[in-house]
Amino acid sequence: MKQKVLKIFNILNKGGISYLLLRPLDFKFGFNDVDIIVSKNTIPSMIQVLKSEGFIPLINRTNSNESLKMYVNEIVFDIQHFICFLPYKSLIIKEKIPYAQVREENEVLYPDVKDEVLFTFWTFRFLLDKNEISRTNSFLSYLNRYMLNWNELIVSDFFLIWSHYIFGESQSNIINDSVSNLFSDKPTNYFFEPLRKLCLRNRIFLSSKIFFDQLKFKLLRRLGYYKSDIPILQENKVRVNFFPKKQNISLIYTKEFVGSNLFKNLYIQISPKNSIFFRVLLNRFIINIRSFFKKKLDTPKHDGKYLGILKSDKCILFEMKNNNPLFVWKKMNNSKWEKSDFLGYQLISEYTVHEFSQKHDLIKKALQTHWKAVNKDSSNVHGDLTHFNILHNANGELFFIDRKSDNHSKIYDFFYFYTYLTQCISRCSTLNKSGKKLIIDKLKFVIKDVCRYDSKNQFEKDFSNLNIPKVHGLNNLDSSKRDFITIFKNFD
């Protein structure tokens, strides 16, 4: 139990989750649950962090305000979103929480805060949330820790400030007397009721709230709202648009990113044809109308902003900030999200003569880099080399991603790159015949210049060893092979 609890808190710390352990955990005597403060907005991130480490957190509602129960394997977390007291947690104090990590001391796990902070919340827990004094392990641990200095802590600034938050303007020696009673030789239950009356003095709304909370939670209980056998799994959901809706590959977007460079890059993966129908659908007026018809998508973060692609077997999301991608998240069906840095944009972002002219040197550089790699070691064959799988950044760096196989001839990647790109260009409806021919002819020159062979026999030997996989994404394979061979018909 101890190791599991420490592991969970370590995961929360690494994941940047803010929390406050309200009461220490004594590993020598055991405990029923873990009382912590976690803000409501942080819960989805907390769940995602735990899920990323293989835990399956489950959530149950409770019959108290601003609280829930989270089951992380056999560990039960009693979570409050604010500091709350009284029956049904009706007194909700929305003041700044002193969030802190935990530390272990003599087999006891404490919040890493000043003693006056822990003493304040622990003390008022006994005084306002308990109906009688019970010499539990928690209470005995409390007495042992503060027996010698409780009278100093009740005059600390933190204790006095929170006494004011809890009891308002009401001032009475009953607060000090109640604390003193806890540390007496024979503590009694006498002070519980007067202290709660002090808390409610001049607070008609709070008294009414407790009454109506009692009715509300009793009704919900009878309606089966708190059935323990119906856990609620919290997931991160973000509302997004899909384009197009009915296709085995869709663009994931929100209208704020439609004009971004990344949107333009992803769009041609969805539709190399770029038909007039697609262009009409991406008109600014239509985009604004479509923005009202969003659907929920499971995402890595509940508050993230994303662009991405949804395929039949996986989802790729780019986490955006100020119109620029920061991270890439990938998820296969029924798997967890995998995060990586954003490396750069794809080699070609639109099918135009201007784009190809601008990228000519970059395309040649990328292919030259890869030609050197496959000649050095055949295991460097990519297996799925397309203009989508070569990335470049502002520093001129190149990255080859989504490698599939090394069981190919060294000419395979260049045949595949050329054939895939020419098929995309041929399908593009916004290019005229002369534009398509110009781009393809230039591409042939690049391929011929990069893939240098000393003899025709060497080329034919490599080409004859092409091992085309059953699933290759190419059309008219025989015709494509004949077209590619023409590039090498003459040897210098």
N, C-alpha and C positions, 0 to 999 in steps of 0.2 A: 504493500500500500504506500509506504513512504517513498519508494523509488518512483512509483507512478505519479504521485503528487508532485514531486520535485521535477520530474520530466515535463509534466504539463505546464508548470510555472516557467520552466526554462524555455519551452516553446513559445509561451506568451511573451516572454521578455525578448526573445529573438525576433518575434513578429511585430514588435513595437506596440503591443496591446497595453493600454493604460488600465490599471486596476488598483484596488486597495483591499487587502485582507483585513476584514473587520475584527476577527477574533483569532488568536493564535491556535495552531494545530499542535497538539501534544502527541507525538508519535509513540510515546511510552504507553499511554492509556487508550489511544485510539480516538476516533471521532465519528460522528454520524454524517456530517456534511461540511462543506467549505463555504463560509459566509464571506462574500466579496462584493465590492461595488464595481460595476462596469456600466458605462453609459449605454443608453439604448442604441445610439448610433454606432457604437463600437461592436455590438453583438455580432452583426454579419461578418465583420472582419475577424473577430475572435473565432467564429465557427470555421471560416475559410482557412485560417492559420492552423487550427487543429486538424481539419480534414487533409491539409497538405502533408501532414505528418502521419497520416494513416488512421487517425481517430475518427469515430463517427459520432459526433455530438448530437444529442436529441434534446428537444425543448418541451417542457410542460408548463402550462399556465398554473398560477397559484391563486389562492383566495386572498391575496394582498395586493395593495397598490404598488405600482412601479417595481414589480419583482417577477421573477420566473425561476424555474429550476432547470438546470442543464445537467444532463447525464453524459459523462465522458467515460465510457466503459462502466466500471462499477463505482467511479467517483461521482458524488452528487455535489453540484455547486448551487448553493442558494444565492442567487444574484439579485441585488438591488441596484436600481439606476441612480438613486439618490439616498442620502441619509434619511431614514424614515423610522418613526416610533409609533407607539400606541397600537391598539387592536386594528387589524387589517392594514397596518402601516398607513393610517389615515393622516398622520402628521408628516407631511413631506417637506423637507427642508432643502430648497434648491440653491444651496450655497456652494462655493468652490470646494471640490473634493481634493484632499491632499494625496493624490495618487502616488504609489510607491511600490517598488519591487519587494521581494521577501528575502529574509535571511534566516539561517538555521542557527540555533543556539541551544546546546544541551538537549538535543532530541526534541526541540520545540521550534516550530516555524512561526516567525513573527513578521509583521509588516516592517519594512525598513524605514521607520518614522521615529520622531522624538517620542519619548515616553509619555508626554502629556497628551499627545494625539491618541495613542492607543488607549490610554487610561480613560480619556473622555468618552470615546465611543463604547468601550467595553463596560464602563460604569453605567451609562444611561441605558444600555441594553438590559442589564440586570434590573434597573430601577423602573423602567417604563414598559418593558416587554415581557416581564415575568410576573406571574400571579403570586408566587411565594418563593421564599428562599429555600433552595435545595442544594445540598452539599455535593454537587456534581464535581467531576474532575475539572471541568472548566472553571467552576467557582473557586475550587481549592487552588487551582493554578493562579487565578486572579489574586486571591488573598496572599499567596506566597510571594508574588511579584511586587505587590504594592503595600504590604503591611507596614513597612518602615517609612514610606515617603508619601502616603496618600494625602496627608494633611498639607503637604507642600504642593502637590499637584492640583488640589481643588482651588488653589489661588493662582494657578498659572493663567497666562493670558488666553491660551487656547481653550481651557476649560470654561473660563468666564465668558468668552465670546459665544461659545456654543450653548452655554446656559441661557444666554440672552436669546439666541435663535430659538431655543426650545420653549422657554417659558415666557418669552416676550418681555414686557415691562414689569411683570410680576416679580417682586423681590421678596424673599423670605428665607429665614434660617433653616427652613425645612429641607432645603437642598443639601446644606452641609450636614444637617442632622441625619438625613437619609443615608448619605455616604458613610458617615461615622458609624451608623448602625450596622452596615455591612461588615465593618472590621471589628465590631465588638465581640466579646466572648460568647454572647448568646444573642445573635441577631434575630429580630422579630419581623413579622410581616406588617407591622402597624403602619409603616410609613408609605406603603405602596399607594393606597387610596388617596391620602392627602396630597401626595406628590402629583398624581395624575389630575386631581382637581385643580391644583395650582397651574398645571399645564393648560387646562381648559378655561381658566379664569379670563373673563372678558373676550372669549373667543367663541361667540355663538355659532359662527360658520363651522368651526372645527367640530363642535358638539353635534351639529346637524350632519356633518359629513360622516362621522363615525356611525350614526344611526342609519343613514341611507346606505353606507358601505355594507353594513351588516345585512340589510335587506337584499342588496344587489348580489352579494356573494352567496347568500343562502339560496336565492333564486337560481343563480347560475349553477350551483352545485346540484340542485334538483333537476336541472335541465341536462345534466351530464357533461357540463362544460369542462370539468376537471378530471374526467376519467383517466386514470393513470395508464390505461392500456391503449391510449390514443396519443402517442408522442407526436410532436410537431417538429419536423426537420426543417430548420431554417436554411434557406439558400439565398445566394446573391442573385437578384433579378434586376435587370436594367431594361427599360423600354426602348426599343430600337425599331427601325424600319428595315425591311428586306426587299432587295431588288435583284432580279424579278422574284415574284412570290413562288411561282410554280416552275421550278427548274432544279436539276440535281446540284447546281452550284448557285449560290446567292451572295450578293453583296450586303453586308451588314453596315448600317450607317445611321447617323442622325443628321438633320439638315445643316447643322452648323459646320459640318466637315465636308460638305459637297464640293466646295471650291478648293479643297486642299490638294497638294501634290500627291499625297498618298491615295486619295480617292481616285484621281486620274490613273494612277498605277494599277489599282485594283480593278477598275472598271473594265480595262481591256482583257483582264483574265476572265471576266464574266461574259463579255461579248466582243470578240475580235471583229465580228461583222459590223458592229456599230450601226445597226439598221436605223432607218428613219423612225420606226416605232419606238425603239429604245431611246433615241434622242428626244423624242416628244415627251416620253415619260420622265426624262431628266430635265425638262424645262423647269425654270425656277418657280413658275406658277404652280405646276403640277407637284413639284417637290413640297411646296408649302401645304398643298391640300393633303398629300400623302402623309405628312408629318402628324396628322391627327389620327392616323390609323396604325399606331405602333403596336408591337407585340412584345411580350416579356421574353428575355433571353437569359439563361443562366450564365453568369460572368464571374471572373475571378474576384472582383470587388463590387460591393453594392453601390459605391459612389464613384466608380470609374467612368471614364468617357472613352468610347471605343469606335474604331472602324475595323472591318474584318471581312472574312469570307467563310461561309458555311457550306461545307461539302457533305456528301452523303455519309462519309465515315469520320470526318473530323471538322473541328472549328478552329480557325486562326483569328485571333483578335490582336489589334494594335492599340495599346493604351496611349491615349492622346493627351497632350497638354499644350495649350496655346497653338493649336493647329499643327503641332509637330508630334510624331510618334516617339515614345520613350522606350517602351518595352513590347515584346512580342509574347503572347500567351497562346499555347497550343494544347488542344485536348482531343484525344481520340474518343470514340464512343465508349461510355461507361468507364472512363479513366479520369484521373485528376489533372488539373491544369499544370502545365510546365512553363516556367517563365524564363525568358532570355532577353538580353539587350537588343535593342533595334540596331541592326548593323548598317543598313543603307537601303536605297531605292533600287528597284529592278532595272536591268540594263536598258530596256526600252519602255517608255511610258505611253507612247501613242504611235499609231501607224501612219506616219506622214513622211514625205520626202525631206522636209525640214528637220524632223526629229532624227532621221537616219543620217543626214549630213552632219548634224551636230554631234552625234554619238559615233561617227565612223571610226575615229581614232580610239575611242574607249572600247568599242566592240573588238577592234583588231588587237588591242592590248590584252583584253580578257582572253581571247582565243589563243594568242601567242603564249600567255602565261600557262594556259591549260595544255597546250601542245608540248611545251617543255616538260610539264609534269608527267604526262602520259609516256613520253619518250624516256624519261628517267626511270619510271617504274610503272608497269602496266596496271598495278593495283590502284593507281590514281584515276583510272577510268571512272567517270561519274555515273553514267547509266541513265541520267534524266537531265541532260544539259540543255536547258532552254533559256531564253532571255528572261524568264521569270525567276530562274534559279541562280542567276548571277547578279549580285548586288554591288553597288558602288556608293561611296560616301563623298562628302565634300572634300576630303583629303586625298581623293584619288585612289583609295584603297579598294580592293576587289575581294568579294567573298563568294564562294561557291557553296550553295546550301542544298539540302534535301537530296543528298547522294543516295542512289538506290543499289547499285551493284558494280562489281569490278570484273564480272565475267564477260568481257567484250574485247573486241579488237580495239586498238588505239584510235582508229579512224571513226569508231562508232559514235562517240560524242559529237563529232563535227558533222557527221551525216545527220544525226538526230537534230542538232541545233539548226542546221541549214533547212532541213525538211520541215521542221515544226514552224520555224519563222516564216518560210515562204508560204506555207499553208495559211497562216494567220493573215499575211499580207494579201494573199489571193482572195480571201473571204471578205476583206474590209470593203464596205460599200462606199466609203468616203474617198477612196483612192481611184483615180481613173486608170485605164490600161497602161498609159505611158508612165505614170507614176509608179505603178506596181513593177513594170519592167525595169525601170531605172534602179529601184531599190534592190531588186533581185539580182540584176547584173552586177551592181556594186558589191553585193554580198558574195557573189561567186568569186570576184577578184580577191576579196579578203580571204576567203577560204583557201583559194589556190596559193596566195602569198604566204599564208600561215602554215598550212600543212605541206611542207616541202618533202618531196621524195626524190631520191637519186635516179630512180628508174620507174618505168611503168610497171615492171614486174613486181617491185616492192609494193606499190599501191594496190595492184590487183590481188596480191597475196593477202594483204590486210583486209581489203574489201570483201574478199571471198570468205573471210573468217568472221564476218558480221554475224552476231548471234542476236537476232531480233526477238525480244520476249513476246509471249502471247498477247499481253496487254501492253500496247505501245503508244496509243494515242495518235497514230499517224494514219492518213488516208492514202489509198492507191499506192501501196507499198512498192509494187513492181515498177510503176511509173516513176516513183520518187527515186528509186535506185538508179534507173536509167538517166534521169535528170542529173543526179549527183555525179555520175561517172563522166558526164560531158565536161565537168569542170577540169578534169585531169586528162583530157584527150590529147593535149600537147605537153610534152616535157622538155624543159630547157636543157 
